[in-house]
Amino acid sequence: FTFDTGFIVKFESLTLVCSSVKDSSSIIKTKGIYYYKNNSWDGKGGTVNWTRFGKEMGDEIYVDLADYKINLSQATYSADSAVLHYKRFFKNPVLGRFTDKVMSSPPNERSSYPRFESYLKNFELENIYPFITYFGGFYLNGIELFGNSGPYDISRIIIEKNNKIVGRAKSDLFKLGDKQLES
């Protein structure tokens, strides 16, 4: 415990749990300072995974946080410069903005949190589906992945068969499902 201009508590390592009656979110292996006067948390590091949707999704999708702040009287918090790991779609980690919200209802496949939006809008994802390459940015709402456009370009796909382009499609938004693509 420390007293600066107000009562604060420093934590060197913990799992921070944000919860409601039917939902919860955890930041694993984080550290930070709790400010009693402001009812706020300044955190550093930690991992948030998608275990709300089952252990398998928690192993498949997670973000590593850098510095972040949480107003503990709010249900939502965001973190810039978060790093997304999503093994199904991305070979390398992706930098972007992470937002989470503890909901009043239990999580399900239609839940829109946690969220992640890539900073870059010019990804090239080869063979995202057989014979299909995707170009553009993306965001993740819950377990639904969407391809989206940047301000100066539009997201697109190219379909190839036998090393020949047989189709192209452009859209402001693609839904990149586990087994299918929608626009």
Salt bridges, closest charged atoms under 4 A:
ASP23 OD1 - ARG52 NE 3.09
ASP42 OD2 - LYS69 NZ 3.15
ASP59 OD2 - LYS55 NZ 3.08
ASP64 OD2 - HIS85 NE2 2.81
ASP67 OD1 - LYS44 NZ 2.96
ASP80 OD1 - ARG97 NH1 2.70
ASP100 OD1 - ARG52 NH1 2.73
GLU117 OE2 - LYS121 NZ 2.84
GLU144 OE2 - LYS175 NZ 3.03
ASP153 OD2 - ARG156 NH1 3.65
ASP178 OD1 - ARG88 NE 3.44
